[in-house]
Structure formats: structure tokens, C-alpha cells
Amino acid sequence: MAAAQDFSELREQLKEARQQGNLVKADQLASDYLALAVRVNDPLQLGLAHFQLGRNAMERNNYQVAKPELEQAVALLQPLGQSKALADALDRLGMTYRYQSDYASALKYMYQAMQIYRDLEDLESIASGYNNIGTVLEKMGQFEEALHAHQQSLELSYQLKDSESIASTIFNLADLHRSLGDNDQALTYFRQALEMDIASGNKRNIAYSHNKLGFLYSGLKEFDKAHFHANQALALFQQIGAKRDTDWARTGLAKLAMEQGDYAGAQQLLDAVIKRALQHSYKSLLIDTYKMAAELSLRQDKVQAALAYIEPGIALARQTQERADEAQLQQMRVDAYIRQDAVREALNALQAQKQLEDEIFSNKKAATIAAIQAQTEYTRQQYQISLLQNEQILQQARLEQSRLTRNFWIFGLVAVFVLMISLYRRYLQSQQNRSLEQEVKARTIELEQKNAELQQAYQQLEVISLTDKLTGLHNRHFLESHIETELEQCRRSWQDWQSGKTSQPERAELAVFLIDLDHFKALNDSYGHQAGDEVLQHFRLKLQQVFRQSDYLVRWGGEEFVVIARSINRAEAAPLAQRLVDTVQQELFPLSEAPPVAVSCSVGYACYPLPLGESPLHWEHLLKLADLCLYAAKYSGRNGWVGLETIKADTGLLSGIIAPGQLQLWHAEGKLQVQHSFAQLKWQG
């Protein structure tokens, strides 16, 4: 028992030492922890000891030391079964890969940790896990997926009233706004995160917020503010011994020097950071520093010097799959070649840069910013509802207290009447009762007002959470809240038949249609976003003409829509897809400020159950199959449809990642039943 208490006290002391930035003390405590674990020969405590050593190394950005310590922790903890300790070790191991820009490995370990947190119903750790996953997805350029992860984290953090977790998520949302060019909103969120970090006392988080504000203020030419925040960040990182983050802060000072025209000072800082980043393999920091050094050279018209930074930066960004950074470096390369009048090289660089930008940002930037605002407001509404509910409970308690007080005085006065038989006392009782009734009435009116406010907040939340503002259709949140129930009902109908409980079900299947408007970006470019919005609104009418009122019609995002055709036979899916394609193209779409336009769409669908009668697919897999069919429709010429109706159970569909090439192989082997409207089906471009 004494040893268990010692371990618990050591863990609390370690946590406090890291928060205060006293890593010398943290290292000594971790060594004491390991020595005690060896002495008692406890595998659990040995695993936790290596976990603490790994955490300390991460605080110093020494990931080459952190990774083997965390791997040792995982190896010791895994044989003991699923536990929070194992999940924490897996999550931190994923973070070490993230900081070394190995994002595939990072996500693998983070998702393993997330599964354990879910099994343990550890909401606080689930919120933190979503935050970490969102950060990795953002670095990979997957902004919508990153936004979704951060929003899930924010909702859970508000639910738990965890101010430190809320601050961390707001920081990540601010960084997402910065990446998308929305600097005003980014500043608001970074300042809010800094206030919450200062309140919590976590020096590393305080330093992160200061550093981000320093970068933003430098770009906005507010140099006094930039200088203050950048130096605050540098001092804190140096204090806690975080070498990588200290160099990150120095790049902030280099940007400030560059914006103020001190090119020599900026170059000196950047050259030193590049040297250390190469030595310690800080890949992500190295890419960012290459970009800044290239920008500095271009400002001075030193084209060859700029290319000397751009070329290795592109190669490293491509290696680490940092697609957004690669696109920015390609843009710099275009600029450099143009300044050299190297037309062919500039054209090749421009084509590469445009291909990357189209892939990453096409029709997503504005939609993502709007989604951030809508989802953040939705979470704030939930938090306001929680406050109103608490206020309602308080008002009810006050009302009950008033009623008890009234009853007390009534009984007291009755006793006095019996003893004194005094008309004067009867008069006082009457007055007291009247006063209490008025107080109760006032409290009741106040409570009714609070109930009305609560009901109004619920109505606002329902509109935000279930409806797409532009089209009036259901949104992604609605579908994700209902689809699992639909899949479960469908699966049970077929299971009951296969087990002999019922006869073979009729119209007990469903189809997931994923629909994309063809060449929508070109329409926006030609006629403007208002015209694009009108096309999306009119497309809703086309969907309602084809599908039933009982089907789920959902705007998935941008020009993509999802329809869940419920309670059908899978043989009906292909005619529905053809009818939709015909309905969309049979007449022009009207526009308020331009002539009517012709619109077509491409459709991919997948039926469920798939394989027929087998164990259920996850919703994400089913949607992925429909998505791959949609891509096949696009590759085959657009304005048509491709549908996956069934698949043999021995394909291994329920495990692993589904790739287009795999579907093409199974189709060639006859393991898929696919319908389509094209003369020739092409799975890939």
C-alpha cells in the first residue's frame, strides 16, 4: 500500500514539475520512479516509469530519446490489457511521430489510443485525442477532417467544463483560421487561448500562444506587440528547456526582423535554426524555416539563394506529405523562375503548384471557414443551454424554499392561534400568507421566463445542429446522429431471417447515394458564388422530385450531397440513380442575375447490407465505397452513375483500408456486382 501511495505522489509531483517548466526536477523524479518500480518489480509501474521518461524527453523536443522510452512503455503495458496507461503511452508515441513528420505512423497510434479511451468511456482523454488527431490532419492539409476532429474535442471539453482542454482546442481552431487566411478570427481565438493558458499556469501552452501571436502581429505590421509576444515565447521555451520550440520562437524573431527590414539579422537567425534542425531532424520546423529563408531571399532579389532553400523544402514537404507547405514552396519557385525569365521552368513549376492547390483548396477554403463559425456557434449554444438548465434548477430550489418557509409560518401561526385565540394573530397570519403568495407568484413568473429562454435556446440549437442554412436540407450532423440506427435496423432484419426467426424481408435494405455537381468550380468562377448558391438551392428541388419524403436528403459539404434511400430493395437503386441524372439535366437551372445554366451531376452509390447478410460495415466504410463509385463515375466521363450492389463475403472488405485499385481488382475477378450508366467503366483516371 505504501509503495502505491509513493507512485501516486511521484506522478503528481512529475505533473506539477512539467507544468512549471522545471525539467531538471522532473528528470530526477522520473529516475526515482523507475528505481522504485524496479525495486518492487511491478510491470505496470515499470511501464509508467518509461512513460514518464518519454514525456520529459518530449517536453525538451528530444523525440529521438522520447520514442524508444514510449515504445518500451507500450511493450510493458500491452500484456496487462486495455488500460488508460496504455492508451496514454500510445497517444504520446503518436505525438512523437507527428513532431518528426511521420503522420501515417502518428495517426496509427493515435487511433489505437482513441479506441481504448472509447472503451473506457474516458471523455476527457477522448477530447484530448480528437485534438491531437485534428492537429495531424491539419498538417497533412486535410482541413475539413481536422475541423471535424477539433469540433468534437471542443464539444466534449465544454461538456466536461475542462478549461485547459477548451483553451487547447481554441488554440488549434485559431491556427486553422490562420492557415485559411482568416487572421482577424485567428487573433481573437489566440488571445482567448492565451488568457485561459495563463489562468491554468501551464508554461508550455502559454509560450505556444505567445509565439503564434508574435507571428500574426509581425505579418500585420504591429511590431511592438509582435516583439513582446515573440520574446515572451522565447524566454519561456528556454526556461523549460524545449530546444525545438526555442528555435521555433527564434523563427518568429526572424520574421519580425524581416518585416522591419533587418535582413541581415533575420538571415543570421534562420541560418542557425536550419543548422540545428538538420542536426536533430526537426523536419516540420525545417520546412517552415526553408520557406521563411526563401521569402527573405526573394525580398532581396537573391533568386539563386531562394531556390537553394525552395528545392530541399519541396523535397522534404513531399516526403512528409505536408501538402499545403509543398504548394506554398511551389508558388515561391514560380516567382523565382519568373524573376529569372526562365519561362519553361516557371511554367512547369506553375503547373505543379496549381495541381497541388486545386487538390487541397478547391471549393474548400470558404466552406471550411463557414463551417468553423457554424460549428463553434453550435457548441456555444450547447454551453448556453447548460447554463440555462443550471439556472432553472436553481430557481426551482428557491421556489421550493419559499414554499417551505410559507408552510413553516402557517403552522407556527396556527399554534399561536390555538394558544392565544387572538384576532390580532389571525390578522397577522392573513397578511403573512398574502405576502408569501405574492413571493411565490413572482418566483413562478421568473421560472416561466427562464423556461421560455431555455426552450428558445433548444429551438436555435436544433436549427443549427440539424439543418443546412443554404439549402434547407439536413446537414452532416443530422445524418451522423441517425445513420447508425438505420443500419442496425436493416442488419437485424436480415439476421432474423438468416437465423430462421422471420421470413425473408422485403424492402428492408437501403442505398447510400453520394452526389456531386459536375464542374461546379467552373460555374462559380464564371457566374460568381451567388449563382453557385442558387444552383445548390435549386438542386434541392431536383432531389425532392426523385426521392421520397421518408428518405434522408443531406447537404454533405460544398457541392456534395448524400441521400439515404430507406426501406427499398437494392434493385431499385440503379433506376433511382438514372432518374436523378435525367432530372438534373432535363432543364436549365434559373439564375437571378445571369442566363439559365445547364447542370449535370455524377452519382456513386452503395447498397446495404454489403456483403448481403454479413456482419455490418462501419458507416465510414459504406460512405467510402459510395465515394469510390462516385470517383469511378467522374473518371468514366461524369453525368452518370456507378453503383456497388453486393460483394462476396470472402473479399476481406470488413478489414483494412479500401482502395480504388482493390475494387477494380475485385470487379475484374467477378467478386463485385456493379451497375453503371457508362459505355466503359473506369475506376481510375
N, C-alpha and C positions, 0 to 999 in steps of 0.2 A: 504493500500500500504506500509505504514511504517513497519507494522508487517511482511509482506512478505520479505521486504528487510532485516529485522533483522534476520529472519530464514535463509536466504541465506548466510548472513555474518557469522552466527554461524556455519553453515555447513562447510564453507571454513576454518574457524578457527579450527574446530574439525579435519578436514583432515590434516591440517598442524601440529597440535599438535601431532597427532598419528605418522605422518611420522618422526617427530623429536624425538619421544620416550618420550614426556612429558605427561605421562598419568594422572598425578595429575591435570594438566591444562585441559586435555581432559575430565576428570570426572566433573570438575566444569562447563565447557562449556555445557556438556550434561545435567547436572542438570538445568542450566539456560534455555536450550532449552525446557525441559519438563515443567518448570514453566511457560514459555511464552505460550506454546501450551495449557496448562490447562486454562490459563487466557483468551485466545481468543476462547477456546472451538472448536478447529478445528481438526476433526478426522484424516485428513491427517498428520498434523503436530504432533499430538499425536503418530501416528504410527511411524513417522520418529524419534521422540524423543526416543521411546523404541528401535528402530533400532540402534541409536547412543549409547545408554547404552549397548546394546548387543555387538556392535563392540568393545567398550572399554574393556568389560569383556573378549572377545576373545583375545585381544592384551595381556592380562595378563594370557592367557591359563586357565581362570576360566570359564570352559564350563558349570558347574552346575548353574552359575549365568547367563551366556550368553543365554542359551537355553530358559528359561521362558521369558526373555526380547524379544527375537526374535519371540517366539510364540505369545506374546502379539502384537508385531508389525504386524505380519501376520493377526491376528484376526481383527485388526483395519483397515488394508488396503484392505483386500479382498472384503468387501462390496462396496468399491469405484470403483471396476472394475480393469481390467488388466492395470498395470502401471509398470514403471521401479522400482518405490519404492517397490512395492510388490515383483517383481522378485528378487531385491537385498536382501530383507528380507528372501525369500525362499532359495536363494543361500547360504547365510550366515548360515541359520539354518541347511542346509545340511552339511556345513563345521563343525558345532559343533558336529554333529553325526559322521562325519568322524574322528575327533580327539578323540572321545570316542569309535572308532572302530565299530560302528553300521553302516556298509557300505550299507546295504539294505535301511535303512532309509535315509542315506546320498544321495544315488542315486535318490531316490524318489523325494526328494525336489529339487535336482539339475536339474533333467529333467523337473520338473514343471517350474522352473525359466527359463530354456533354451527355453521352448515353448513360454513363454511371450516375451523373448528377440527376438525370431524369428518373432513373430507377430509384434513387434515394429520395426523390421529391425535395431536393435541396434548392429552393427557389433562389436564394442569394447567390449560390455558385452558378446556377443556370444563367442568371442575369449577367454575371461576370464573364461566363463562357461565350454568350452571344456577343458581348462587347469585343472580346478577343478575336472571334471569328469575323466580325464585321470589319475590324482593322485590317486583317489579312486580305479579305475580299477587296477592300478599297485599294490596297497596294497593288493588287492584280488588275485594277481597272474595272472591276465588276461593281459599279456604284449602286445600282438598284438592289442587288443582293446584299451589299454592305448596309445600305439604308434599312432594309428589312430586318437585318440582324440587330442593328443599333436600336431600332424602334421596339423590338421585343425586349431588349435589355432595359430600355427606359420604362416601359410599362411595368415590368416586374419590380424595378427599383422604386418607382412611386408606390407600388402596392406594398412593398416592404418598408417604405419610408427610410431607405438607406441613403443618407445624404452623400456619402463618399462615392457610392456607386452611381448615383444620379450625376454627380459632378464629372465622373469619368466618362459617362455616356454623352453628356452635353459637350464635353471637350471633343469627343470623336465626331459628333454631329457638326460641331464648329469646323473641324478640319475637313469634313466632307463638303460643307458650304464653301470653304476656301478653295478646295480642289475644283469646284464647279464655278468659281469666279464671283460668288456672292459675298463680297468682302464685308459689307455692312452687317449682314446677319452673322457672319463668322465672328466679327468683333464683339457683337452683343453676347454671343454664346461663350466666347473665350473669357470675356470679363466676368460673366456669371460663374463659369467654372473656376476661375482664379479665386473669387470670393469664397466659394464653397471649399476649395482646397486649403486656403489659409485658415478657415474655421476648423478644418479637420487636423491641420498641423503636419500633413504628410509632405516632407520637403521635396521628394522627387516629383510629386504631382504639381506642387507649387512651381518648381523650376520648369516643368513642361509648359504650363500655362504662360509663364513669363516669356519663355522662348518663342512660343507661337505669336504672342502679342508683339514681341520685338520685330519678328519678320513682317507681320502685317503693317505695323506702323512705318517700317522702313519703306515699304512699297507705296504707302500713302503719303510719303514725304513729311511725316510728323516725327522729325528726328529726335527731339528731346524725349518724347515718350518712348521711341524705339531704343534710344541709348539707355534709358532707365531699365526697361524690361530685359534687354539683352544682357546687361551687366548683372542684374539680379539673378538671371538664369545661370550665367557662368559661375558666379560665386557659390550658388547652391550646389551645382553639379560638382565643382571642385571640392566642396566641403564633404560630400558623401562619397567621393572617390569614384564617380562614374566617368571613366575615361572616354568612352564613345560619345556620351551625351555632352561631355565637356567640349569635345571637338565640334559637336553639332551646334553648341552655343557659339563657338568661335566663327562658324559659318554665318551665324546671324550678325555678328560684329563685322564680318567681311562684307555682307550685303549692305549694312549701314554705311561702311566706308565707301563702297562703290557708289551708292546713291548720293553721297555727299561729294563725290569727285576725287576721293583719295584712292586713286587706282593702285598706287604702289603699296600702300598699307593693306588694301584688300588682297592683292596678289600674294603678298608675304604670308598672310593668314591662310589663304587657300592652299598654297603650296605645302605648308606644314601639315595641314589636315589631310591632304591627299597622300602624303608620305606615310603618315601613321595609319590611315585607313587601309592602304595597301599592305602594310606590315601585319595588321591584325585582322584582315579580311572583313572589314566593315563594308559589305557590298552596297547596301542601301544608302549609307552615308556617302560612299564613294561616288555613286551615281549622281546624287544631289550636288556634290561638290564639283564634279565634272561639268554639270550644267551651269553652275554659277561661274566657274572659271571660264567656260566658253563664252558666256554672256559678257563677262568682263573684257575678254579679248576682242569681241566684236564691237564693243563700245569704243575701243581704241583702234578699230580697223586693222587689227592684227589677225588676218584671216587664217594664215597657216597655224598660228598658235591656237586659234579657236578650234580648227579641225583636229589638232593634236589631242584636244580634250573630247571633242564630239565623237570621234571614231571609237575609242575604247569605251566611252559611255554608252553608245548604241549597242556594242557587242555585249557589255555587261547587263544592260537592261533587257536585251533579248534573252540572255542566258537565265536571268532571274525572273523572266516573264512579267516585268514591270512595264506593261504596255503603254500606259499613259506617259511615263518618263521617256520611253523609246520614241513616241510620237513627238514629244517636245524637242528631243535631240535631233530628230529628222528635220523638224522645222528650222532649227538652227543651222543644220547642214545646208538646207536650201538657201538660206540667207547668205551663208559663207560663199557658196559657189556662185551665186548671183553677183556678189561683190567682186569675184574674180573673173566675171564674164565667161565662166565655164558653163555654156548653155546645156550641153548634153548631160553633164554631171548634175546640174541643177534640176533638169527635167526628171532624171531618174530618182533623185532624192525627193522631189516633189511628189512623184507618183507613189513612192513608198510611204511618204508622210501622209498623203491623202487617204491611202488604203487603210492605214492604221487609224486615222481619225474617224473615217466613216464607220469602221468596225466598232470603235469604242464609244463614240459620242453621237452617232446619227440618231436623231429624234429622241435622245435620252436625256440630254442636259436639262432642257426646260422642264420635262416631265419629272425628272428626279427632284429638282428644286421644289416644284409644286407639291410633290409627294412628301418631301421633308416637312413643309409647312403644314400640310393637312394632317399627317400622322402625328406630328408634335402637338398640334392643337387638339387632336383627338385624345392624346394621353393627358393633356392638361385638363380637358373636360372630365375625364375619369377622375382625376385628382380632385377637382372641384366637387364632383358628386360625392366623393368620400367625405369631404369637409361638411357638405350639407347633411349627409347621413349622421355624422357625429353631432352636428348641431341639433338635429331632430331628436336624437337620443337624449341630449342634454335638456332640451325643452320638455320632453316627456317626464324626465326625472323631476324637473322643477314643478311641473303641474301636479305630479303625484305628491310632492312635498307640500304644496299648497292645500291639497285635499286632506292630507293627514293633519295639517295644522288646523284646518277648519273643524274636522271631527273632534280633535282634542278639546277645542274651545266649546264645542257644542256639549260634549259630555261633562266638561267642567261646570258649565253654566247650569245644566240640569241638576247636578249635585247641589249647587248653591241654591237653586230654586227650592229643592226639597227641604233643605235646612232652614232657609231664611224666609221662604214663602213671601218673597218681596216683589212687588210690581216693578220697583225700580230695577231689580236684577233682570226681570223679564224684558224690560225695555232695552237694557244693555245687550242682552242676548240677540234681540232682533236686529239691533244696529250692527253687531259683530257679524251676524250671518249675512246681512246685506253687503257689508264690506268685503267679506270673503268671496261671495258670489261674483261680485264685480271683478275681483282679482282673478278668479278662475276664468271668467269670461274673457278678460284681457289676455291671459295666458293662452287660452284656447284659440283666440283670433291670431295671436303671434305664431302659434304652432301651425295653424292652417296656412299662413303665409309662407312659412318655411317648407311645408309640404308642396305648395304650389311651385316654389322655386326649384325644389328637387325634381318635380315632375317635368318642369320645363327643361332642366338640365338633361334629364333622361331622354327627352324627345330630341334635343340637339345632338346628343351623343349617338342616338340611333341613326339619325340622318347622316352624320359624319362617318359612322363605322360601317354602314351597310350600303350606301348609295354613292355612285359616281356622279359628281356635281354636273359635269358637262352633258352627259347623255341621259341621266336619269335611270340607267341600268344599275344592277347590283355591281359591287366592286369586289376586289380580291379578298378583302376581309370577310365579306359575307360568304363567299364560296368556301374559303378555308374553314369557316365555322360550321358549315353544313355538309361538306362533301364526304367526310368520314362516315357520318350516319347513313348517307345514301349508299355508299359502298358496302357497309356492313349489312344493311337490309337486303341488298342484291345478293351478297355472298351467302347469307343464311338461307335464302330461298332455294339456291342450288344445292347447298349442303343438306338441307332437309330432304330434298328429292333423292340425292345420291345415297343417303342413309336409309331410305325406304320409308321415311315418315310421311311424305306427301307425294302426290303425283307430279309429273314433270311440269315446272312452272311455265306459264305463258306471259309474255310481255313483262318479264322480270329482269331484264337486262338494261344497261344504259350505254350511252356513247358520249365520249368527250370530244367535242369539236374545237379545234384551235384555228382561228380565222385571222388572216392578215390582209389588210387592204394593199393592193399592188401599187407600187410606185408612189406611195403616199408622200415621201420626201420631195419628189419632183413636183407634186401638186402644191405642197406648202411653199416651195421655192418659187413657183410660177405665180400663184394667186395669193399667197400670204397665209398666216396662221388662222386668221378669222375664217377664211374659206375652208381650211382644213377642219376647223371645229364644226362648221356647218355640215360638212360631209360626214363627220362622225355622228352628228345628231341625226342626220337623215338615214344613216346606216342602221340606227336602232329600229326605224320603221321597217326596214327590209327584214331584219331578224324577226320582228314580231309577226310579219306576214308568213314566214316559213315555219317558225317553231310555235309550240303550244304555250298557253299561259302557264301551265304547270312546269314547264322546263325552266332551268336556270339560265338567264341571259346576263353575261358578266362582261364589263369592260376590264380587260386584264392589264392594260397599260399601253399608252401611245395609240397606235392603230391596231393593236391586237385585241381580239375578243375571244372569250371562251363560252361555249354553250354546253350544258349538260342536258342531253335528251333523256328523260327519265321514263321508266316503265315502258320500254319498247322491246321489240325483237331486233337482233342485230342486223337482220336482213333489211330493215328499214333505214339503216344509217346511210347507205350509198345513195338511195333516192333523195333523202333529205339534203345531203351534200350537193347533189346536182341541182336540186331545186333552188338552193341558196345561190349558187353560182349563176344560174339563169336569171333569178330575180334581181340580183345586183346589177347585171349588165344590160337588162332589157330596156331600161330607160335612163336618160341623163339625170344627174343629180343637180337640183337647182341651187344657185348661189345668189346672195343678195346684191353683191357688188361686182359680179362677173357673169359671163355667159354660163349656161349649164355645162357640166363636165361629165365625161364618161368615166365610170369607175368599175373596176373588177376586183375580185378577191381570190385568194388561194386558201384552200382548206385542207387540214390534216385531221384525221380522227382515229380514235382507238376505242374498241368496244370492251365492255367489262361484263362478266368475269373473263379474264385472259391470263393464262390458258383456261379454257372453259372448264369450270367446276373445280379448279385447283385452289390452292391457298391464295389469299388476297394479295394483290400488288399494293405497295405503298402508293399514295396519291401522287407523290413526286415522280415515281417511275411511270405511272399511267400518263401523266401530263408530258413526260419526256418522250414517250412513244408517239403521242399525238404531235409533238413538236418536230420529231424526226420525219413523220409523214408530211407535215407542213413544208419542211425544207425540201423533201422529195418533190412536192408539188411545184415549188419555186424553181428547182433545178430542171424540172420537166417542161417549163415554159409558162408557168403562172396561169391564172384564170381557169383553174380546175381544182381537182381534189384527189387525195390519196388517203386510203383508209386501211387500217390493220384490224381485221375482224376476229382472227383467232391465231393461236400459235401452239405448237406441240409442247407438252409439258417438259420434255427431255432436253430443251434447249438451254436450260440454266438461266432463264430470264429473270428469275427472282433473286439472283445474286450478282453482285458486281455492277460495273458501270455499263450502260447501254450505249454503244457507239453506232454511228450510221453504217460503218463498214460491216459490223456484225449483222445488222438487219439485212443488208444487201446479200451477205453470205447465206443467211438462213432462207431468204427468199429464193435464191438460186437453188438451194437444196430442197425446196418444197416444204420447209418447216413452217412457213408463214402463209396465211390466207390473206392476200392483199387485193383490194379493189382500187381502181383508179380510172380517171377520165381521159388519159393521155394516150396518144398513139404509141409512145415509147416512154417507159418509166425510167427515170434516172435518180438514183439515190444520192449522188454527189455531183457537184459541178466540175 
